[in-house]
Amino acid sequence: MKLNGLLAGLIFHRHSFGLSALLVFSLGFAAVSIAENGAPVAFEPNDEKTSDAYQPPTEEKKLTLRNAVQLALEHNPELAAFAKEALALQGLTLQAGLLPNPVIQYDGEDVSSRSHGPAARFDSLRIIQLFETGGKRSARTRAALLGQESAEQDYAARRLDLIARVANVYLDVLAGQERSKLALASQELAQKVADTASKRVIAGKAPPIEETRAQVALATANIEVEQAQRNLISFRRQLTLLWGDPAPTFTSALGELETFVVIPELNALEARLRQNPLALRSLKNLEQQRALHTLEKARRIPDVTLNVGIRRYGWDISNDTTALVGLSIPLPLFDRNQGNLMAAQQRVNRAVDDQAAMELQLRTLLTQAYESLIAADTQISMLRDEILPGARETFRMANRGYELGRFGFLELLDAQRTLFQNQTLYLQALSNYQRLINEVERLTAAPMEPANQKPQK
């Protein structure tokens, strides 16, 4: 199997959160992309019909990474919780832009005078309206909108992390399948060696201890097969649990491990870090805190309350009606919102520090992943071009020499063990290489260019 680079489309419909534009994050998981029928498959976004993005497994129940990602995006409960929070903040943005409700007030008053005349009644009806000054409503709306956009970036970051998790576990499944094939091949090889040793012992060309050693090596190979199969079962369950299915129904996962990318310079990758949803979220958080600081500054300006109404004089006095007009403005003598303004300024300062810390954290993680990726690429090249060909040739010569009686069994056993260990090491190096590409692409939120050169066999 090979694992070609996946271009996983992270689709984020902003209009579903009250906005009009469609924000598409193209996430290149080149390490864990799928090649079906020898051609790379891209997980491309669909603007209109999301049902077209998911293609159920075939009758053979062969799972693709596209199917796995779509299932996780649709059914993962953790991601659904973040989506609901973003929807909740849409309501807060709507609420922040609403005008204060008017107040209607009725007053009824009886005035009776036992010594000066008949009783009188006064009926008053007022409408009271608060008018916000200083741009409070627009500042409050902007702060709420930035909070909603920050939550959207948080949702995008969680979605990106989920795709990365699916890709990594899918990679474990592919590597587990290859590990099982390698263990079965080693078991078959050990069986052939055991049969050859048995024939040599029967023919009197070798002592019985060689047959015993061969049987021990065969038993070890059997244990390796069982362990590889158990690990594969565990990885399959871990994958399906990401979309809430505890019992895997697919028979195999499609994909290729031996696919490589062009590794760009570190400074070129660092320039892409600003597109990471976590970086965008920290930027939106800073903008929101500044908007809240602007709102607290506006709250220093007193609001105006206007009331208008009528008063009617009834009963025994003439039915006259009088217009009422009132205006009230708080005097900012003691409370000038200075405490809230100070707190808002400190939160702005903290947001600046948080943004710098997030940038440093992303840069540190990228540097670590990049250096490890370079080392993994070098290790793969050495194993593929130098070590594995030498180990295969050594085992071929040892096996042939053992059959002809020129080499002892220990030399053959050592050559067999060396070949199996280096094949296992090569598989682990490929898995590590693909996982590091996953990490780099997760941090940069962009795909890496696939290499055109095919690996040499």
C-alpha positions in Angstrom: 0.0 0.0 0.0 0.9 3.6 -0.5 -0.3 6.7 1.2 -0.5 9.7 -1.1 -1.1 13.2 0.2 -4.6 14.0 1.2 -6.0 17.4 0.4 -8.7 17.5 3.1 -11.2 20.3 2.5 -12.3 21.9 5.8 -15.6 23.6 4.8 -17.0 26.2 7.0 -20.2 27.9 6.0 -20.3 31.2 7.6 -23.8 31.9 6.5 -24.9 29.2 8.9 -23.7 31.5 11.7 -25.4 34.6 10.3 -22.8 35.6 7.9 -22.9 35.6 4.1 -19.5 34.4 2.9 -18.2 30.9 2.6 -14.9 30.3 4.3 -13.0 27.3 3.0 -9.8 26.1 4.7 -7.8 23.8 2.4 -6.0 21.5 4.7 -3.4 19.3 3.0 -2.8 16.2 4.8 -0.4 14.9 2.2 0.8 12.4 4.6 -2.5 10.6 4.9 -4.2 11.1 1.6 -5.7 8.4 -0.3 -4.9 7.0 -3.6 -7.6 4.9 -5.2 -6.7 3.0 -8.4 -3.3 4.5 -8.3 -4.6 8.1 -8.5 -4.6 10.6 -5.6 -8.0 11.5 -4.3 -8.7 15.0 -3.0 -11.4 15.8 -0.5 -12.8 18.7 -2.3 -15.4 21.1 -0.7 -18.9 21.2 -2.0 -20.6 24.5 -1.7 -24.2 23.3 -2.2 -24.7 19.6 -1.6 -22.9 18.4 1.5 -24.4 14.9 0.9 -22.2 14.6 -2.2 -19.0 14.9 -0.2 -19.7 11.6 1.5 -19.6 8.4 -0.5 -20.5 5.2 1.4 -18.0 2.4 1.3 -18.4 -0.1 -1.6 -19.8 -3.5 -1.3 -16.4 -4.8 -0.3 -16.5 -2.3 2.5 -13.2 -0.7 1.7 -12.9 2.6 3.7 -11.3 5.7 2.2 -10.0 8.6 4.2 -12.6 10.9 2.6 -15.3 8.7 4.0 -13.7 8.6 7.4 -13.2 12.4 7.6 -16.8 13.0 6.5 -18.2 10.6 9.0 -16.3 12.2 11.8 -17.3 15.7 10.8 -21.0 14.7 10.7 -21.1 12.6 13.9 -18.4 13.6 16.3 -20.2 14.9 19.4 -17.3 17.1 20.6 -17.3 19.0 17.3 -21.1 19.3 17.4 -20.8 21.0 20.8 -18.5 23.7 19.5 -20.9 24.3 16.5 -23.7 24.9 18.9 -21.7 27.4 20.9 -21.0 29.3 17.8 -24.7 29.4 17.1 -25.4 30.6 20.6 -23.1 33.5 20.1 -25.0 34.4 16.9 -27.9 35.1 19.2 -25.8 37.3 21.5 -24.8 39.3 18.5 -28.4 39.8 17.5 -29.3 40.8 21.1 -26.4 43.3 21.3 -27.8 45.3 18.3 -31.3 45.7 19.7 -32.6 49.0 20.9 -33.8 49.4 24.5 -37.5 48.8 24.9 -39.8 51.8 25.7 -41.6 51.9 29.0 -45.2 52.8 29.3 -46.2 54.3 32.7 -49.6 55.1 34.1 -50.2 57.1 37.2 -53.6 57.6 38.9 -54.0 60.1 41.8 -57.0 61.0 43.9 -57.0 64.3 45.6 -59.8 64.9 48.2 -60.2 68.1 50.1 -62.7 68.0 52.9 -62.4 71.6 53.8 -61.8 73.3 50.4 -64.0 71.5 48.0 -64.9 68.3 46.2 -62.5 65.5 45.4 -60.3 65.5 42.2 -58.6 62.9 40.1 -55.5 63.1 38.0 -54.7 60.4 35.4 -51.2 60.4 33.7 -49.9 58.3 30.9 -46.3 58.4 30.0 -44.0 56.7 27.5 -40.4 56.6 28.6 -37.5 55.8 26.2 -33.8 55.5 26.9 -31.5 56.9 24.2 -27.9 55.5 24.3 -25.3 58.0 23.5 -21.6 57.9 22.6 -22.0 55.0 20.1 -22.7 52.4 22.8 -25.0 50.2 20.7 -22.6 50.1 17.7 -19.6 49.4 20.0 -21.6 46.6 21.8 -22.6 45.1 18.5 -19.1 45.1 17.1 -17.7 43.5 20.3 -20.4 40.8 20.1 -19.7 40.2 16.4 -16.0 39.8 17.0 -16.8 37.3 19.8 -18.9 35.3 17.4 -16.1 35.4 14.8 -13.6 34.3 17.5 -15.9 31.3 18.3 -16.1 30.5 14.6 -12.3 30.3 14.5 -12.3 28.2 17.6 -14.8 25.9 15.8 -12.5 25.8 12.8 -9.5 24.9 14.9 -11.5 22.1 16.5 -12.5 20.9 13.1 -9.0 21.0 11.9 -7.8 19.0 14.9 -10.5 16.4 14.3 -9.4 16.0 10.7 -5.8 15.6 11.9 -6.9 13.0 14.4 -8.8 11.1 11.9 -5.9 11.2 9.5 -3.4 10.1 12.1 -5.6 7.1 13.3 -6.3 6.2 9.6 -2.5 6.2 9.2 -2.3 3.8 12.1 -4.7 1.5 10.4 -2.8 1.6 7.1 0.5 1.0 8.9 -1.2 -1.8 10.9 -2.3 -3.4 7.7 1.2 -3.2 6.3 2.6 -4.5 9.6 0.3 -7.5 9.4 1.4 -8.2 5.9 5.1 -7.9 6.9 4.6 -10.3 9.8 2.8 -12.8 7.6 5.6 -12.6 5.1 8.2 -13.1 7.9 6.1 -16.1 9.2 6.1 -17.6 5.7 9.8 -17.1 5.5 10.4 -18.7 8.9 8.3 -21.6 7.8 10.4 -22.2 4.8 13.6 -22.0 6.8 12.1 -24.5 9.3 11.2 -26.9 6.5 14.7 -26.5 5.0 16.3 -27.2 8.4 14.1 -30.2 9.0 15.1 -31.7 5.6 18.8 -31.1 6.4 18.5 -32.8 9.7 16.6 -35.8 8.2 19.3 -36.0 5.5 22.0 -36.0 8.2 23.5 -32.8 6.9 22.8 -30.8 10.1 22.5 -31.5 13.8 19.0 -31.6 15.4 19.6 -28.4 17.3 19.2 -26.5 14.0 15.7 -27.8 13.6 14.9 -26.7 17.2 16.3 -23.2 16.6 14.2 -23.0 13.4 11.1 -24.0 15.3 11.8 -21.3 17.9 12.2 -18.7 15.2 8.9 -19.9 13.6 7.1 -19.6 17.0 8.5 -16.1 17.4 7.2 -15.2 13.9 3.7 -16.6 14.9 3.7 -14.3 17.9 4.6 -11.4 15.7 1.6 -12.1 13.5 -0.8 -12.4 16.4 0.4 -9.2 17.9 0.2 -7.3 14.6 -3.4 -8.5 14.1 -4.4 -7.5 17.6 -2.9 -4.0 17.1 -4.8 -3.6 13.8 -8.1 -4.5 15.5 -7.4 -1.8 18.1 -6.6 0.8 15.5 -9.7 0.0 13.5 -11.8 0.5 16.6 -10.1 3.8 17.5 -10.9 5.1 14.1 -14.6 4.3 14.1 -15.0 5.6 17.6 -14.2 9.0 16.2 -17.7 9.0 14.7 -19.3 7.1 17.5 -19.2 3.6 16.0 -17.7 1.0 18.4 -17.8 -1.9 15.9 -15.9 -1.4 12.6 -17.7 -2.7 9.5 -15.1 -2.0 6.9 -12.8 -4.8 5.7 -9.8 -2.7 4.8 -8.6 0.9 4.6 -7.4 2.2 1.2 -4.2 4.3 1.0 -0.5 4.4 0.3 2.4 5.0 2.6 5.3 5.4 0.2 4.5 8.9 -1.0 6.7 11.9 -0.4 6.4 15.7 -0.5 8.6 18.6 -1.4 9.8 20.0 1.9 9.9 23.9 1.6 12.2 26.2 3.6 11.3 26.8 7.2 10.7 30.5 6.8 8.2 29.8 4.0 6.2 27.6 6.3 6.4 30.1 9.1 4.8 32.7 6.9 1.7 30.4 6.7 1.3 30.2 10.4 -1.0 33.2 10.4 -3.6 31.2 8.5 -3.8 28.7 11.4 -7.3 29.0 13.0 -5.7 29.3 16.4 -3.7 32.3 15.2 -6.8 33.8 13.7 -8.7 33.2 16.9 -6.1 35.0 19.0 -6.2 37.9 16.6 -10.0 38.1 16.8 -9.8 37.9 20.5 -7.5 40.9 20.5 -9.9 42.8 18.3 -12.8 41.9 20.5 -11.0 43.1 23.7 -10.2 46.4 21.9 -13.9 46.7 20.9 -14.9 46.1 24.6 -12.5 48.8 25.7 -14.1 51.1 23.2 -17.5 50.2 24.6 -16.4 50.9 28.2 -15.1 54.3 27.0 -18.5 55.0 25.5 -20.2 54.1 28.7 -18.6 57.0 30.4 -21.0 59.3 28.5 -24.4 59.4 30.3 -27.5 58.2 28.5 -30.5 60.3 28.0 -34.0 59.2 29.2 -36.9 61.0 27.6 -40.5 60.7 28.7 -43.6 62.2 27.1 -47.2 61.8 28.0 -50.5 63.4 29.0 -52.3 64.2 32.2 -56.0 64.4 32.4 -58.0 66.1 35.1 -61.3 64.3 35.7 -64.3 64.0 37.9 -65.6 67.2 39.5 -62.9 69.4 38.0 -62.9 70.3 34.3 -61.8 67.6 31.9 -58.7 69.4 30.9 -55.7 67.6 29.4 -52.1 68.6 29.8 -49.0 67.5 27.9 -46.1 66.1 29.9 -42.4 66.2 28.8 -39.5 65.0 30.9 -35.8 64.6 30.4 -33.3 62.9 32.8 -29.5 62.7 32.5 -27.3 61.1 35.2 -24.6 63.3 36.5 -21.2 61.5 36.3 -19.9 62.8 39.6 -18.8 59.6 41.3 -19.2 56.7 38.8 -17.4 57.5 35.6 -17.0 53.9 34.7 -13.3 54.2 35.6 -13.0 50.7 37.1 -14.5 48.9 34.1 -12.4 51.0 31.8 -9.2 50.0 33.7 -10.2 46.3 33.6 -10.9 46.5 29.8 -7.5 48.0 29.2 -5.8 45.2 31.1 -7.7 42.7 29.1 -6.5 44.3 25.9 -2.9 44.0 27.3 -3.5 40.4 28.1 -4.9 39.7 24.6 -1.7 41.2 23.1 0.4 38.8 25.3 -1.9 35.9 24.4 -1.5 36.6 20.7 2.3 36.8 21.1 2.3 33.6 23.1 0.2 31.7 20.6 2.5 32.9 17.7 5.5 31.7 19.7 3.8 28.3 20.5 2.9 27.7 16.9 6.4 28.7 15.7 8.0 26.4 18.3 5.7 23.4 17.3 6.4 24.0 13.6 10.2 24.2 14.2 10.1 20.9 16.1 8.0 19.2 13.5 10.1 20.6 10.6 13.4 19.4 12.1 12.0 16.0 12.8 10.6 15.8 9.3 14.0 16.5 7.8 15.5 13.8 10.0 12.8 11.3 9.0 13.3 12.0 5.3 17.0 11.3 5.7 16.3 8.1 7.6 13.9 6.9 4.9 16.4 7.6 2.2 19.1 5.6 3.9 16.9 2.7 4.7 15.4 2.6 1.2 18.5 3.2 -0.8 21.3 1.5 1.3 20.2 -0.6 4.2 17.2 -2.5 2.9 18.9 -3.6 -0.4 21.9 -4.8 1.5 19.8 -6.7 4.0 17.8 -8.4 1.2 21.0 -9.4 -0.7 22.6 -10.6 2.5 19.6 -12.8 3.3 19.4 -14.1 -0.2 23.0 -15.1 -0.1 22.7 -16.6 3.4 19.7 -18.6 2.4 21.3 -19.9 -0.7 24.5 -20.7 1.1 22.6 -22.6 3.8 20.8 -24.7 1.3 24.2 -25.6 -0.3 25.8 -26.2 3.1 28.2 -23.3 2.9 26.7 -21.3 5.7 25.6 -22.3 9.1 22.1 -21.9 10.5 23.1 -19.1 12.8 24.2 -17.0 9.9 20.9 -17.6 8.1 18.9 -16.8 11.2 20.9 -13.6 11.8 20.3 -12.5 8.2 16.6 -13.2 8.4 16.3 -11.3 11.7 18.2 -8.3 10.3 16.0 -8.2 7.2 12.8 -8.3 9.2 14.0 -5.7 11.7 15.0 -3.3 8.9 11.7 -3.8 7.1 9.9 -3.0 10.3 12.1 0.0 10.8 11.3 1.3 7.3 7.6 0.9 7.9 7.9 2.8 11.2 10.0 5.5 9.5 7.3 5.9 6.8 4.6 6.2 9.4 6.6 8.8 11.3 7.3 10.7 8.1 3.6 10.9 7.2 2.6 11.9 10.7 5.1 14.7 10.7 3.7 16.0 7.4 0.3 15.9 9.0 1.5 18.0 11.9 3.2 20.6 9.6 0.1 20.9 7.5 -2.1 21.2 10.5 0.0 24.0 11.8 0.1 25.9 8.5 -3.4 25.0 7.5 -2.1 24.4 3.9 -1.1 21.4 1.9 2.5 20.6 1.0 3.4 20.0 -2.7 3.7 16.3 -3.5 7.1 15.1 -4.9 7.1 13.9 -8.4 9.9 11.4 -7.9 8.8 7.9 -7.2 10.6 6.0 -4.5 13.2 3.6 -5.7 12.6 -0.1 -5.0 
